[in-house]
Amino acid sequence: MEQISLNTVTIGEIYIYDVPITDSGQHKPRPVVVISPPNQKGDILIIAGSSKIGNWGSEEVFQVMPQDMEEGILNDNTVFPISKQLLVTSKFLKKRIGLLKKTKIDQLQRLIFSWHTQLYHHQRFSKKEFTPGKSRVNYAGRVFDEKEMINLVNASLDFWLTEGRFSQDFSEKIAEFLGVDNVILTNSGSSANLLAFAALTSAKLGDKRLKPGDEVITVAAGFPSTISPIIQNNLIPVFVDVDLPTYNISIEELEKAISPRTRCIFIAHTLGNPFNVDEVLRLTEKHGLWLIEDNCDAFGSTYKGRYTGTFGHLATISFYPAHHITTGEGGAIVTNDEVLANIVRSFRDWGRDCYCSSGENNTCGKRFSQKFGDLPMGYDHKYVYSEIGYNLKMTDLQAAIGSAQMDKLPLFCESRRTNFRTLTSIFSPYNSFFILPEATEHADPAWFSFIVTVRESAPFTREDLVNHFNNNLIDTRNLFAGNILRQPAYQHLKLNVSGSLRNTDCIMNNTFFLGTYPGLTPEMLEYIGTVLREFMSKFE
């Protein structure tokens, strides 16, 4: 019998394990793989193997073939069920078969970590029972399972940190979903808006570039990150009103606002409801304007069967936890224009002219053979800067979460639509008191929320109702900044207003929204209905 030295036992070694079979008194030799070195008592953590591959699901086992051995010979394909972990003494290890290849040991350890991560997820994040009046009904939140956590663990084990394999996988999934050529990941939806807008100021666009003093049409009923890039790049935002009950830009007011100085339209699909794409495109084409779609609240919405975020010259997505999918913090810019895509990458990556991915060199084959500006001939292209840029990249850990989330996006969008329909049925009996949301014609929104405006004729105010909801642990939110021109930061800026902002002021004073996110259960929605009926009973 071979004498096994504890000092030589290492992870990835395969031994013959001889253990008595209970009740029979016989011994059954089996291959085992070591998954942890001996502890101070000499105990060794192993997984027992089996040749009966069909008895185990592919996600539960570690399969070893003869070619997976770095040294030694394994005669048959063997599976090691990850759940069959045993702590044994060395006396049961009778013979050393050999050692797995390093790549196979890495695969083994990752499978073990994934198995424990799955167990942790089920224990830590198991579904909690909803108790009406005691459990909070959030307007948004993370919806995930063990797959996001396993991806995150794997990305941390890679320790690549900056953009890597998960970033490539995530961006490819987005590109395939939307049917676009270029997806540039970034660290937030706000950064995506900044990068998309900054790209249009690049000298590489020649006469088409946006210049200080040019006008950009947008709306005041929205979120600051749509407007901030206009101001930060010294252009003039021109604000127009929105329509109710779509909450999107008024096409009539948009057309009136276009002047000889207008160069761009930068607007959002409000709370997931697509704006009138046909009319906006008609005006951009007629007047030769750039169009940036802020698609941060509408990832998965469609207009005439085509996804929003695919109509403009550039579009942006946000992966903040409240949005359709999440990476914690994160965003993306999408475009079918290769020139714009390269400019966005440059602005995102310090203004660098080189477009090599992290860890790559000389992709263009001309790293040391080009002339730029007043630099010496052949100056290293990796350190040539053609834009005044930033560092706004996404990490691979964030992308690992996003890659798993993308697989859930269609289901998430359908859940939002279902919840929206349920909330519509809850509020519809009281439509004489409320302006209820309506989808833009030809649109199928993946609703970010259920938006409600209290009619001015109602015998109660928005504050009365939202206080009632919040006192009953139901989250509400206003439509972001309301009329952003009335916010402190926007009081003394150089900007223009075209026409009246009457509906925008109405939104500021009377509008709120409830969540539609996939974490809402039928019990939560039923509770919302109960709380609303309780409030409305005072006015019947």
Buried (B, 14 or more C-beta within 10 A) or exposed (E): EEEBEBEEBEBBBBBBBBBEEEEEEEEEEBBBBBBBBBEEEEBBBBBBBBEEEEEBEEEBBBBBEEEBBBEEEBEEEBBBBBEBBBEBEBEBBBBBBBBBBEEBBEBBBBBBBBBBBBEEBEEEEEEEEBEBEEBEBBBBBBBBEBBBBBBBBBBBEBEBEEBBBBBBBBBEBBBEBBEBEBBBBBBBBBBBBBBBBBBBBBEBBEEEBBEEEBBBBBBBBBBBBBBBBBBEBEBBBBBBBBBBBBBBBBBEBBBEBBEEEBBBBBBBBBBBBBBBBBBBBEBBEEBEBBBBBBBBBBBBBBBEEBBBBBBBBBBBBBBBBBBBBBBBBBBBBBBBBEEBBBBBBBBBBBBBBBBBBEEEEEEEEEBEEBEBEEEEEEBEBBEBBBBEBBEBBBBBBBBBBBBBBBEBBEEBBEBBBBBBEBBBEBBEEBEEBBBBBBBBEBBBBBBBBBBBBBEEEBEBEBEEBBEBBEEBBBBBBBBBBBBBBBEEEBEEEEBBBBBEBEBBBBBBBBBBBBBBBBBBBEEBBBBBBBBBEEBBEEEE
